[in-house]
Amino acid sequence: MLTNLRRINFRPRVGAQLRHLNSRSVIPEFRNEPILGYRAGSNERQEVQKQIKKFRDSPTEVPIVIAGKEIKTGKTKEIRPPHDHKKVVGVYHLAGDAEIQAAIDASVKARAEWCAMPWEHRAGIFLRMAELLAGPYRQVLNAATILGQSKNYFQAEIDSSCELIDFIRFNVKACEKIFSEQPISSPGVWNRVEYRPLEGFIYAVTPFNFTAIAGNLVSCPVMLGNVCVWKPSHSAILSGHVLMQLYKEAGLPDGVVNFIPGNAEQVTNKVLASRDFSGLHYTGSTSVFNGIYQKIASNLDNYKTYPRIVGETGGKNYIIAHNSCDLVDALVVGLVRGAFEYAGQKCSACSRAYIPKSIWPEVKKKLVDTMARVKTGNPEDPSVLVNAVIHETSADKTANYIKIAQEDPSCEVICGGKVDKSVGWFVSPTIVVTTNPNHKLIQEEIFAPVLTVYIYEDNKFEETLELADKAVTYGLTGALFAKDREVIAFADRKLSESAGNFYINDKCTGAVVGQQPFGGARGSGTNDKAGSHLNLLRWVSARSIKETFVPPTEVTYPYMNE
């Protein structure tokens, strides 16, 4: 039996017709969305270029959305493509204290009817959303992601289309699995579990780097009957605006998701002060997450319930090669794609590598030759692999790290090393070789196209695994390239705590929903695994119900009367 709030004797609003649901709904089987190719002359390339032109020709005014109403405060900021920062493609309105409180109130008000809706109908809204995204909204959201977040065609396709569609469809199917899990019943007793949403509202704080993450952080709790106050990243407003249009088109009731761009600290402080705050769904930096966690802890006495805290934070992800690796070409591809796709701004991006001395000359030559063919520039050009970093602050921060490497005798910059801010926030893909395994560039998250390589003696593989494990406070992703199975098994055990997602003979990026549930521990988050049912379980509060059909009528037990 699939059980959820008021599944039986659902009380509709006044005027609605009562309808009995004598059925057990089965959600369509999940399959990953096929990736479109964007080859020259293809329909998808022509359509995404058309949508980009629309955004460029007609700047977008992005309102706050509260209880379904568009609100324009007059306090605005401009939206400029990171790769073309002189071009204004829109403005967005900023929420103040009044709007933040209104969003909280709207969420709390919307909760009663939303969580009372039979879960199949909530599922239907999100399945429709996935179909809209796979169809008419696909290139609109891709274009917003390309323009607003500086992703090339392929990176936008695998993110704002395929991954988000996958998240929605997979999570709806996972709801069915969760609701169907019921306890055993003894003779004369019927036991069941009701999966309630959390009592209050969810606060979703979403990042710039993945439109799919923004969509999932909001929709995952919501499809389980929760309501959401959403603070998007200032650097992903255009795609966030399209997502709000998509929610509305799919039929999501007003007030279930409230969209409030604004000052991060102001919004967070106001939200966390609410007695109705019941959960945080977060992706972003470790330091910000730690600060929010501490604020939640300091407010515990104020809340109705202990809030659920789910966060995916920083990373300093690695690739380690063993001298048994006979796939040097594959290793080079893993390093280049892992480090430089989306300009190193993926949560899982490779930013440090450990290469044995015996194969380094061949690896180095092929790396340098490959990087000479890699094009950096405007991602609206289909030939570009590496885009701009997200904003000037990121470009300046990266320039400082590159300068450290250039001035340090323990480091050699073998590729890149240039920053150009004249047209966009461009950092050329940079490879640094260091003799110091504990160098600043090895230990600190840069979140930009910088890869630091440490060359180790072949007979010090075990020590190198120890270095890789202990060098950083993070534990998100890692990869191993090796042929020897005993080596693979040994490294797998040795590195078990170093990465929540571990790859063998592959790059450390590219987790696919339903295939590689994503998340890490240590300083990389709570490891609640987006893309699996484990994440959804964090957004329900179970209630056990026992019904006894023929209850006892005597106080004493039979043995007492012997």
RODO-2510 file (C-alpha; in nm, 4 decimals, decimal comma):
residues 562
     n   res          X          Y          Z
     1     m     0,0000     0,0000     0,0000
     2     l     0,1266     0,3474    -0,0861
     3     t     0,0604     0,5704     0,2109
     4     n     0,0842     0,9463     0,2519
     5     l    -0,1046     1,2265     0,4242
     6     r    -0,4838     1,1953     0,4016
     7     r    -0,4694     0,9281     0,1351
     8     i    -0,8006     0,7986     0,2713
     9     n    -1,0971     1,0336     0,3317
    10     f    -0,9162     1,3272     0,1763
    11     r    -1,1181     1,6386     0,2572
    12     p    -1,1316     1,8707    -0,0442
    13     r    -1,1822     2,2430    -0,0322
    14     v    -1,5384     2,3749    -0,0152
    15     g    -1,7030     2,3436    -0,3539
    16     a    -1,4738     2,0675    -0,4777
    17     q    -1,6217     1,7307    -0,5680
    18     l    -1,5275     1,4401    -0,3390
    19     r    -1,3641     1,1606    -0,5342
    20     h    -1,2622     0,8178    -0,4049
    21     l    -0,9159     0,6974    -0,5105
    22     n    -0,9526     0,3214    -0,5275
    23     s    -0,6251     0,2544    -0,7031
    24     r    -0,2570     0,1963    -0,6489
    25     s    -0,0586     0,4275    -0,8703
    26     v     0,2568     0,3036    -1,0395
    27     i     0,5070     0,5612    -1,1612
    28     p     0,6684     0,5004    -1,5033
    29     e     1,0068     0,3286    -1,4864
    30     f     1,3021     0,5651    -1,4674
    31     r     1,5411     0,5982    -1,7600
    32     n     1,8134     0,8581    -1,8019
    33     e     1,7325     1,1317    -2,0511
    34     p     1,9297     1,0950    -2,3781
    35     i     2,1938     1,3636    -2,4384
    36     l     2,1561     1,5666    -2,7574
    37     g     2,4674     1,6138    -2,9715
    38     y     2,4541     1,9785    -3,0911
    39     r     2,6354     1,8965    -3,4133
    40     a     2,6528     2,1556    -3,6897
    41     g     2,3149     2,1927    -3,8588
    42     s     2,1261     2,0001    -3,5891
    43     n     1,7861     2,1228    -3,4745
    44     e     1,9032     2,1525    -3,1144
    45     r     2,1968     2,3769    -3,2064
    46     q     1,9778     2,6038    -3,4167
    47     e     1,7130     2,6236    -3,1463
    48     v     1,9515     2,7032    -2,8602
    49     q     2,1199     2,9726    -3,0696
    50     k     1,7768     3,1193    -3,1428
    51     q     1,6926     3,1278    -2,7720
    52     i     2,0287     3,2861    -2,6831
    53     k     1,9592     3,5596    -2,9376
    54     k     1,6178     3,6214    -2,7817
    55     f     1,7727     3,6711    -2,4400
    56     r     2,0383     3,8998    -2,5855
    57     d     1,7952     4,1078    -2,7917
    58     s     1,5273     4,1432    -2,5228
    59     p     1,6731     4,1897    -2,1718
    60     t     1,4786     4,0060    -1,9029
    61     e     1,3348     4,1701    -1,5914
    62     v     1,3333     3,9069    -1,3169
    63     p     1,0858     3,9660    -1,0345
    64     i     1,0659     3,8178    -0,6884
    65     v     0,7878     3,5559    -0,6789
    66     i     0,5843     3,5167    -0,3614
    67     a     0,2552     3,3238    -0,3456
    68     g     0,2525     3,3227    -0,7238
    69     k     0,2679     3,7010    -0,7480
    70     e     0,5513     3,8848    -0,9208
    71     i     0,6988     4,1545    -0,6976
    72     k     0,9279     4,4334    -0,8146
    73     t     1,0994     4,6215    -0,5341
    74     g     1,2833     4,8674    -0,7584
    75     k     1,6106     4,7699    -0,5966
    76     t     1,7794     4,5882    -0,8827
    77     k     2,1044     4,4386    -1,0044
    78     e     2,2124     4,3736    -1,3611
    79     i     2,2582     4,0338    -1,5238
    80     r     2,5712     4,0188    -1,7393
    81     p     2,7209     3,7110    -1,9104
    82     p     3,0528     3,6191    -1,7422
    83     h     3,2109     3,5816    -2,0871
    84     d     3,0774     3,9175    -2,2112
    85     h     3,0521     4,1371    -1,9045
    86     k     2,9818     4,4605    -2,0919
    87     k     2,6511     4,3219    -2,2199
    88     v     2,3430     4,3570    -1,9980
    89     v     2,0891     4,0811    -2,0626
    90     g     1,8577     4,1614    -1,7752
    91     v     1,7968     4,2951    -1,4273
    92     y     1,6584     4,1284    -1,1170
    93     h     1,4805     4,2661    -0,8135
    94     l     1,6170     4,2166    -0,4635
    95     a     1,4093     4,1103    -0,1654
    96     g     1,4171     4,3072     0,1582
    97     d     1,2941     4,2111     0,5048
    98     a     0,9280     4,2592     0,4086
    99     e     0,9557     4,0296     0,1057
   100     i     1,1510     3,7655     0,2977
   101     q     0,8850     3,7543     0,5686
   102     a     0,6109     3,7460     0,3051
   103     a     0,7819     3,4450     0,1426
   104     i     0,7962     3,2646     0,4770
   105     d     0,4292     3,3411     0,5451
   106     a     0,3256     3,2300     0,1963
   107     s     0,5095     2,9000     0,2369
   108     v     0,3514     2,8265     0,5731
   109     k     0,0074     2,9130     0,4391
   110     a     0,0476     2,6955     0,1284
   111     r     0,1650     2,3923     0,3277
   112     a    -0,1757     2,2732     0,4500
   113     e    -0,3309     2,2168     0,1090
   114     w    -0,0086     2,1086    -0,0628
   115     c     0,0767     1,8321     0,1828
   116     a    -0,2884     1,7203     0,1853
   117     m    -0,2877     1,6709    -0,1920
   118     p    -0,2696     1,2976    -0,2770
   119     w     0,0905     1,2227    -0,3621
   120     e     0,0054     1,0921    -0,7087
   121     h    -0,1158     1,4375    -0,8051
   122     r     0,1968     1,6018    -0,6727
   123     a     0,3896     1,3446    -0,8761
   124     g     0,1847     1,4329    -1,1820
   125     i     0,2914     1,7961    -1,1573
   126     f     0,6583     1,7027    -1,1567
   127     l     0,6259     1,4424    -1,4301
   128     r     0,4652     1,7139    -1,6415
   129     m     0,7519     1,9456    -1,5502
   130     a     1,0022     1,6877    -1,6764
   131     e     0,8147     1,6532    -2,0060
   132     l     0,7988     2,0304    -2,0521
   133     l     1,1711     2,0517    -1,9865
   134     a     1,2453     1,7692    -2,2281
   135     g     1,0364     1,9494    -2,4898
   136     p     0,9472     2,3203    -2,5256
   137     y     1,1515     2,4485    -2,2310
   138     r     1,4703     2,2548    -2,3067
   139     q     1,6544     2,5136    -2,5129
   140     v     1,5074     2,8057    -2,3185
   141     l     1,6653     2,6782    -1,9966
   142     n     1,9833     2,5726    -2,1771
   143     a     2,0167     2,9185    -2,3315
   144     a     1,9636     3,0864    -1,9938
   145     t     2,2349     2,8625    -1,8453
   146     i     2,4786     2,9246    -2,1327
   147     l     2,4298     3,2984    -2,1200
   148     g     2,3921     3,3540    -1,7464
   149     q     2,6413     3,0964    -1,6163
   150     s     2,8814     3,0728    -1,9122
   151     k     2,8377     2,7044    -1,9959
   152     n     2,9113     2,5639    -2,3398
   153     y     2,6390     2,3780    -2,5282
   154     f     2,7318     2,0316    -2,4049
   155     q     2,7792     2,1349    -2,0408
   156     a     2,4412     2,3102    -2,0431
   157     e     2,2747     2,0098    -2,2057
   158     i     2,4024     1,7593    -1,9493
   159     d     2,3149     1,9982    -1,6663
   160     s     2,0046     2,2089    -1,7171
   161     s     1,8341     1,9556    -1,9430
   162     c     1,9403     1,5954    -1,8842
   163     e     2,0410     1,6021    -1,5182
   164     l     1,7432     1,8067    -1,4065
   165     i     1,5013     1,5882    -1,6040
   166     d     1,6693     1,2852    -1,4462
   167     f     1,6440     1,4304    -1,0964
   168     i     1,2725     1,4936    -1,1355
   169     r     1,1821     1,1573    -1,2872
   170     f     1,4098     0,9585    -1,0573
   171     n     1,2861     1,1338    -0,7442
   172     v     0,9207     1,0816    -0,8312
   173     k     0,9899     0,7108    -0,8769
   174     a     1,1816     0,7099    -0,5475
   175     c     0,8761     0,8584    -0,3741
   176     e     0,6795     0,5542    -0,4870
   177     k     0,9483     0,3272    -0,3409
   178     i     0,9576     0,5122    -0,0095
   179     f     0,5791     0,5234     0,0349
   180     s     0,5453     0,1535    -0,0482
   181     e     0,7752     0,0435     0,2344
   182     q     0,5446    -0,0629     0,5165
   183     p     0,5956    -0,2549     0,8427
   184     i     0,4778    -0,6083     0,9119
   185     s     0,1498    -0,6669     1,0958
   186     s     0,0733    -0,9299     1,3593
   187     p    -0,2604    -1,1209     1,3689
   188     g    -0,5514    -0,8911     1,4399
   189     v    -0,3378    -0,5782     1,3921
   190     w    -0,2770    -0,3528     1,0937
   191     n     0,0478    -0,1519     1,1079
   192     r     0,1302     0,1168     0,8601
   193     v     0,3616     0,4146     0,8199
   194     e     0,2611     0,7561     0,6985
   195     y     0,5354     0,9665     0,5398
   196     r     0,4642     1,3245     0,6375
   197     p     0,6441     1,6336     0,5117
   198     l     0,8407     1,8292     0,7692
   199     e     0,6449     2,0627     0,9933
   200     g     0,7318     2,4047     0,8563
   201     f     0,9180     2,5152     0,5444
   202     i     1,2439     2,4230     0,3718
   203     y     1,5084     2,6846     0,2980
   204     a     1,6855     2,6094    -0,0315
   205     v     2,0170     2,7876    -0,0909
   206     t     2,1339     2,7073    -0,4421
   207     p     2,4656     2,7563    -0,6277
   208     f     2,5573     2,9103    -0,9626
   209     n     2,7393     2,6161    -1,1133
   210     f     2,4554     2,3705    -1,1822
   211     t     2,1039     2,4640    -1,2834
   212     a     2,0114     2,1015    -1,2110
   213     i     2,1297     2,1348    -0,8508
   214     a     1,9160     2,4464    -0,8081
   215     g     1,6158     2,2632    -0,9483
   216     n     1,6765     1,9544    -0,7355
   217     l     1,7371     2,1376    -0,4092
   218     v     1,3940     2,2955    -0,4465
   219     s     1,1880     2,0208    -0,6106
   220     c     1,3164     1,7183    -0,4158
   221     p     1,1612     1,8221    -0,0798
   222     v     0,8601     1,9822    -0,2480
   223     m     0,7401     1,6693    -0,4273
   224     l     0,7232     1,5006    -0,0846
   225     g     0,4725     1,7607     0,0342
   226     n     0,7097     2,0236     0,1732
   227     v     0,7058     2,3938     0,0884
   228     c     1,0104     2,6029     0,0072
   229     v     1,1679     2,9458     0,0417
   230     w     1,4301     2,9628    -0,2339
   231     k     1,7315     3,1943    -0,2346
   232     p     1,9060     3,1528    -0,5718
   233     s     2,2656     3,2448    -0,6463
   234     h     2,3128     3,5985    -0,7782
   235     s     2,5091     3,4401    -1,0632
   236     a     2,2273     3,2088    -1,1765
   237     i     1,9258     3,4391    -1,1797
   238     l     1,8320     3,3967    -1,5447
   239     s     1,8039     3,0176    -1,5220
   240     g     1,6275     3,0509    -1,1854
   241     h     1,3676     3,2744    -1,3489
   242     v     1,3041     3,0149    -1,6201
   243     l     1,2702     2,7435    -1,3536
   244     m     1,0007     2,9482    -1,1792
   245     q     0,8155     2,9789    -1,5107
   246     l     0,8491     2,6041    -1,5531
   247     y     0,7052     2,5324    -1,2072
   248     k     0,4068     2,7518    -1,2876
   249     e     0,3516     2,5956    -1,6298
   250     a     0,3660     2,2471    -1,4765
   251     g     0,0856     2,3393    -1,2358
   252     l     0,2653     2,3865    -0,9038
   253     p     0,0253     2,5740    -0,6717
   254     d     0,1083     2,9298    -0,5732
   255     g     0,3142     2,9667    -0,2573
   256     v     0,4639     2,6179    -0,2595
   257     v     0,7921     2,7640    -0,3933
   258     n     0,8767     3,1280    -0,3235
   259     f     1,1674     3,2846    -0,5155
   260     i     1,3591     3,5553    -0,3294
   261     p     1,6884     3,6804    -0,4698
   262     g     1,8526     3,9001    -0,2111
   263     n     2,1475     3,9643     0,0133
   264     a     2,2547     3,6189     0,1326
   265     e     2,3179     3,7116     0,4946
   266     q     2,0007     3,9172     0,5222
   267     v     1,7805     3,6448     0,3752
   268     t     1,9443     3,3699     0,5803
   269     n     1,9225     3,5555     0,9107
   270     k     1,5544     3,6321     0,8567
   271     v     1,4722     3,2763     0,7512
   272     l     1,6612     3,1099     1,0358
   273     a     1,4863     3,3327     1,2892
   274     s     1,1482     3,1869     1,1913
   275     r     0,9895     2,9354     1,4263
   276     d     0,8616     2,7500     1,1190
   277     f     1,2057     2,6821     0,9704
   278     s     1,2327     2,3031     0,9425
   279     g     1,5112     2,2233     0,7004
   280     l     1,8065     2,3489     0,4964
   281     h     1,8892     2,2173     0,1503
   282     y     2,2216     2,3711     0,0531
   283     t     2,4997     2,3591    -0,2022
   284     g     2,7850     2,6065    -0,1797
   285     s     3,1062     2,6807     0,0039
   286     t     3,2099     2,5002     0,3195
   287     s     3,2660     2,8211     0,5138
   288     v     2,9170     2,9563     0,4418
   289     f     2,7594     2,6203     0,5272
   290     n     2,9470     2,6117     0,8581
   291     g     2,8188     2,9594     0,9391
   292     i     2,4581     2,8646     0,8625
   293     y     2,4930     2,5426     1,0644
   294     q     2,6136     2,7433     1,3657
   295     k     2,3234     2,9899     1,3347
   296     i     2,0759     2,7021     1,3245
   297     a     2,2331     2,5528     1,6351
   298     s     2,2070     2,8827     1,8207
   299     n     1,8346     2,9059     1,7359
   300     l     1,7325     2,5502     1,8302
   301     d     1,5169     2,6569     2,1243
   302     n     1,3092     2,8697     1,8877
   303     y     1,2107     2,5991     1,6390
   304     k     0,9040     2,3742     1,6437
   305     t     1,1215     2,0780     1,5498
   306     y     1,4863     1,9918     1,4979
   307     p     1,5645     2,1135     1,1441
   308     r     1,7007     1,8715     0,8846
   309     i     2,0335     1,9961     0,7476
   310     v     2,1486     1,8662     0,4106
   311     g     2,4529     2,0237     0,2491
   312     e     2,6985     1,9583    -0,0315
   313     t     2,9952     2,1886     0,0124
   314     g     3,3582     2,2226    -0,0984
   315     g     3,6028     1,9830    -0,2555
   316     k     3,9657     1,9410    -0,3505
   317     n     3,9229     1,6461    -0,5794
   318     y     4,2060     1,4252    -0,7015
   319     i     4,3215     1,1889    -0,9715
   320     i     4,5931     0,9377    -0,8767
   321     a     4,7779     0,7319    -1,1362
   322     h     4,9732     0,4121    -1,0669
   323     n     5,2656     0,3010    -1,2815
   324     s     5,0615    -0,0002    -1,3977
   325     c     4,8370     0,2453    -1,5819
   326     d     4,8714     0,1601    -1,9500
   327     l     4,5971     0,4006    -2,0568
   328     v     4,7959     0,7228    -2,0686
   329     d     4,5663     0,8720    -2,3317
   330     a     4,2655     0,8000    -2,1103
   331     l     4,4485     0,9464    -1,8101
   332     v     4,5202     1,2665    -2,0036
   333     v     4,1570     1,2940    -2,1127
   334     g     4,0496     1,2391    -1,7517
   335     l     4,2831     1,5120    -1,6306
   336     v     4,1834     1,7660    -1,8956
   337     r     3,8111     1,7063    -1,8850
   338     g     3,8063     1,6605    -1,5093
   339     a     4,0017     1,9789    -1,4405
   340     f     3,8912     2,2183    -1,7129
   341     e     3,5355     2,1452    -1,8254
   342     y     3,3188     2,4303    -1,7034
   343     a     3,6405     2,6110    -1,6132
   344     g     3,7015     2,3914    -1,3096
   345     q     3,3824     2,5167    -1,1421
   346     k     3,2175     2,1795    -1,0928
   347     c     3,1859     2,0601    -0,7335
   348     s     3,3690     1,7458    -0,8484
   349     a     3,6369     1,9126    -1,0653
   350     c     3,9859     1,7642    -1,0496
   351     s     4,2208     2,0191    -0,8933
   352     r     4,5137     1,7984    -0,7837
   353     a     4,6843     1,4999    -0,9419
   354     y     4,9484     1,2498    -0,8319
   355     i     5,1490     1,0986    -1,1176
   356     p     5,4324     0,8400    -1,0877
   357     k     5,7724     0,9552    -1,2074
   358     s     5,8104     0,6709    -1,4613
   359     i     5,5110     0,7752    -1,6723
   360     w     5,5237     1,1511    -1,6117
   361     p     5,7328     1,2397    -1,9220
   362     e     5,4748     1,0772    -2,1515
   363     v     5,1826     1,2216    -1,9538
   364     k     5,3372     1,5684    -1,9553
   365     k     5,3992     1,5691    -2,3306
   366     k     5,0468     1,4576    -2,4093
   367     l     4,9002     1,7026    -2,1591
   368     v     5,0861     1,9963    -2,3095
   369     d     5,0002     1,8866    -2,6651
   370     t     4,6336     1,8441    -2,5727
   371     m     4,6125     2,1790    -2,3964
   372     a     4,7538     2,3497    -2,7051
   373     r     4,4375     2,2398    -2,8880
   374     v     4,1934     2,3371    -2,6128
   375     k     4,0051     2,6569    -2,6910
   376     t     3,9071     2,9066    -2,4218
   377     g     3,6475     3,1744    -2,4927
   378     n     3,2817     3,2570    -2,5399
   379     p     3,0789     2,9368    -2,4825
   380     e     2,8260     3,0548    -2,7391
   381     d     3,0927     2,9469    -2,9903
   382     p     3,0483     2,5684    -3,0316
   383     s     3,4249     2,5155    -3,0683
   384     v     3,4979     2,6432    -2,7155
   385     l     3,5724     2,3921    -2,4390
   386     v     3,6706     2,6251    -2,1528
   387     n     3,4469     2,9176    -2,0634
   388     a     3,4876     3,2209    -1,8388
   389     v     3,4855     3,1919    -1,4605
   390     i     3,1691     3,3179    -1,2994
   391     h     3,2672     3,6700    -1,1876
   392     e     3,5526     3,9129    -1,1350
   393     t     3,6089     3,8061    -0,7755
   394     s     3,6755     3,4513    -0,8952
   395     a     3,9119     3,5750    -1,1679
   396     d     4,1083     3,7870    -0,9197
   397     k     4,1252     3,5070    -0,6627
   398     t     4,2562     3,2670    -0,9264
   399     a     4,5111     3,5210    -1,0476
   400     n     4,6499     3,5376    -0,6951
   401     y     4,6929     3,1590    -0,6797
   402     i     4,8663     3,1582    -1,0190
   403     k     5,0983     3,4353    -0,9020
   404     i     5,1889     3,2302    -0,5940
   405     a     5,2838     2,9391    -0,8205
   406     q     5,4828     3,1590    -1,0588
   407     e     5,6870     3,3074    -0,7746
   408     d     5,7438     2,9828    -0,5821
   409     p     6,0622     2,7888    -0,6725
   410     s     5,8875     2,4624    -0,5787
   411     c     5,6374     2,5174    -0,8603
   412     e     5,6510     2,5204    -1,2402
   413     v     5,3645     2,6463    -1,4555
   414     i     5,3660     2,4251    -1,7649
   415     c     5,0379     2,5454    -1,9204
   416     g     4,8306     2,8629    -1,9052
   417     g     4,8916     3,1102    -1,6274
   418     k     4,7099     3,4059    -1,7838
   419     v     4,4052     3,6030    -1,6737
   420     d     4,2231     3,8345    -1,9154
   421     k     3,9342     4,0455    -1,7843
   422     s     3,8932     4,2794    -2,0809
   423     v     3,5903     4,1089    -2,2393
   424     g     3,4988     3,8338    -1,9941
   425     w     3,6379     3,6793    -1,6778
   426     f     3,8775     3,4476    -1,8578
   427     v     4,1427     3,2357    -1,6890
   428     s     4,3485     3,0240    -1,9257
   429     p     4,3544     2,6572    -1,8180
   430     t     4,6599     2,6330    -1,5944
   431     i     4,8689     2,3311    -1,4972
   432     v     5,1174     2,3698    -1,2131
   433     v     5,3747     2,1048    -1,1194
   434     t     5,4964     2,1198    -0,7598
   435     t     5,7575     1,9333    -0,5586
   436     n     5,5715     2,0162    -0,2364
   437     p     5,2846     1,7693    -0,1671
   438     n     5,1451     2,0056     0,0967
   439     h     5,1582     2,3198    -0,1149
   440     k     4,8818     2,5805    -0,0826
   441     l     4,7643     2,4926    -0,4348
   442     i     4,7357     2,1263    -0,3343
   443     q     4,5400     2,1953    -0,0176
   444     e     4,3037     2,4859    -0,0884
   445     e     3,9923     2,4893    -0,3031
   446     i     4,0341     2,7341    -0,5927
   447     f     3,7200     2,6544    -0,7972
   448     a     3,8736     2,7599    -1,1250
   449     p     4,0687     2,6030    -1,4151
   450     v     4,3875     2,5300    -1,2187
   451     l     4,5302     2,1782    -1,1856
   452     t     4,8260     2,1132    -0,9530
   453     v     5,0359     1,8017    -1,0162
   454     y     5,2689     1,6258    -0,7725
   455     i     5,5202     1,3775    -0,9174
   456     y     5,5980     1,0871    -0,6847
   457     e     5,8585     0,8127    -0,6842
   458     d     5,7136     0,4870    -0,8143
   459     n     5,8086     0,2954    -0,5003
   460     k     5,6167     0,5417    -0,2813
   461     f     5,2651     0,4666    -0,4033
   462     e     5,1312     0,3777    -0,0577
   463     e     5,2819     0,6925     0,0938
   464     t     5,1282     0,8935    -0,1888
   465     l     4,7842     0,7498    -0,1158
   466     e     4,8343     0,8624     0,2430
   467     l     4,9318     1,2100     0,1232
   468     a     4,6257     1,2341    -0,0991
   469     d     4,3992     1,1225     0,1829
   470     k     4,5382     1,3549     0,4493
   471     a     4,6358     1,6619     0,2461
   472     v     4,2927     1,8260     0,2589
   473     t     3,9880     1,8532     0,4829
   474     y     3,7506     1,7594     0,2009
   475     g     3,6099     1,4266     0,0862
   476     l     3,4003     1,4726    -0,2274
   477     t     3,5411     1,2944    -0,5360
   478     g     3,8546     1,1095    -0,6388
   479     a     3,9790     0,8829    -0,9156
   480     l     4,2404     0,6143    -0,9665
   481     f     4,4018     0,5099    -1,2950
   482     a     4,5662     0,1657    -1,2728
   483     k     4,5660    -0,1743    -1,4445
   484     d     4,6852    -0,3988    -1,1609
   485     r     4,3763    -0,5310    -0,9792
   486     e     4,5582    -0,5795    -0,6499
   487     v     4,6659    -0,2165    -0,6668
   488     i     4,3099    -0,1084    -0,7413
   489     a     4,1738    -0,3089    -0,4482
   490     f     4,4421    -0,1759    -0,2130
   491     a     4,3884     0,1876    -0,3160
   492     d     4,0123     0,1476    -0,2944
   493     r     4,0428     0,0454     0,0718
   494     k     4,3103     0,3017     0,1538
   495     l     4,1099     0,5897     0,0058
   496     s     3,7679     0,4808     0,1319
   497     e     3,7154     0,7912     0,3475
   498     s     3,8705     1,0377     0,1028
   499     a     3,5844     1,0597    -0,1472
   500     g     3,2099     1,0037    -0,1433
   501     n     3,2318     0,9366    -0,5170
   502     f     3,5293     0,7275    -0,6294
   503     y     3,6104     0,6480    -0,9925
   504     i     3,8367     0,3774    -1,1319
   505     n     3,9967     0,4497    -1,4701
   506     d     3,7721     0,7477    -1,5281
   507     k     3,7672     1,1184    -1,4497
   508     c     3,6350     1,2332    -1,1127
   509     t     3,3432     1,4321    -1,2587
   510     g     3,0190     1,3406    -1,4307
   511     a     2,8002     1,1635    -1,1741
   512     v     2,4737     1,0532    -1,3356
   513     v     2,1412     1,0466    -1,1508
   514     g     2,0429     0,6934    -1,0596
   515     q     2,3889     0,5618    -1,1486
   516     q     2,6345     0,7372    -0,9174
   517     p     2,4509     0,8996    -0,6222
   518     f     2,6463     1,2163    -0,5481
   519     g     2,7878     1,3628    -0,2282
   520     g     3,0822     1,3582     0,0084
   521     a     3,1630     1,3800     0,3776
   522     r     3,4337     1,5495     0,5838
   523     g     3,4409     1,9164     0,4783
   524     s     3,2431     1,8342     0,1641
   525     g     2,9034     1,8012     0,3257
   526     t     2,6549     1,5682     0,4859
   527     n     2,6816     1,3008     0,2118
   528     d     2,3060     1,2650     0,1692
   529     k     2,3499     1,1518    -0,1919
   530     a     2,1562     1,3551    -0,4451
   531     g     2,0274     1,1213    -0,7122
   532     s     1,9235     0,8461    -0,4707
   533     h     1,6284     0,7765    -0,2399
   534     l     1,8578     0,8505     0,0563
   535     n     1,8238     1,2225    -0,0073
   536     l     1,4452     1,2085    -0,0227
   537     l     1,4288     1,0294     0,3127
   538     r     1,5723     1,3411     0,4738
   539     w     1,2579     1,5350     0,3792
   540     v     0,9943     1,3126     0,5394
   541     s     0,8907     1,2635     0,8987
   542     a     0,7456     0,9157     0,9469
   543     r     0,4394     0,8436     1,1610
   544     s     0,3621     0,4883     1,2725
   545     i    -0,0035     0,3905     1,2947
   546     k    -0,1293     0,0756     1,4700
   547     e    -0,4892    -0,0304     1,4314
   548     t    -0,6173    -0,3193     1,6472
   549     f    -0,9326    -0,4750     1,5058
   550     v    -1,0529    -0,6563     1,8202
   551     p    -0,8987    -0,4824     2,1209
   552     p    -0,8753    -0,6605     2,4616
   553     t    -1,1517    -0,6052     2,7133
   554     e    -0,9873    -0,7472     3,0266
   555     v    -0,7103    -0,5830     3,2261
   556     t    -0,5630    -0,9073     3,3534
   557     y    -0,3617    -1,1460     3,1403
   558     p    -0,4694    -1,5140     3,1046
   559     y    -0,1834    -1,6531     3,3151
   560     m    -0,3006    -1,4465     3,6118
   561     n    -0,6228    -1,6461     3,6338
   562     e    -0,4670    -1,9939     3,6484
***
